[in-house]
Amino acid sequence: MAVQSGVSRGLITYYFRDKQQLAHELLARYLDGIAVLTNVTGTPDERLAAIIAAHCSPWTRASRSSAWSSA
């Protein structure tokens, strides 16, 4: 996981005592993001665009940065 995210293993273990705590935090953040999506307003097209942007942005940025770092 550390290699995939581009950080050292020590950095992960500094912030998370075990895999269960890390998994809990990841799930909590993911669910918080989903909860925010229920408050999106606007036309159906605007709502869909906002939901897609909010949901995909973290992964899009991560995949772009890893692609650049491996080049």
CORQUI-V819451 format. One line per field, one symbol per residue. ss: DSSP state (A for helix, B for strand, O for the rest). Layout:
# CORQUI-V819451
ss=???
This chain:
# CORQUI-V819451
ss=OAAAAOOOAAAAAAAOOOAAAAAAAAAAAAAAAAAAAOOOOOOAAAAAAAAAAAAAAAAAAAAAAAAAAAO
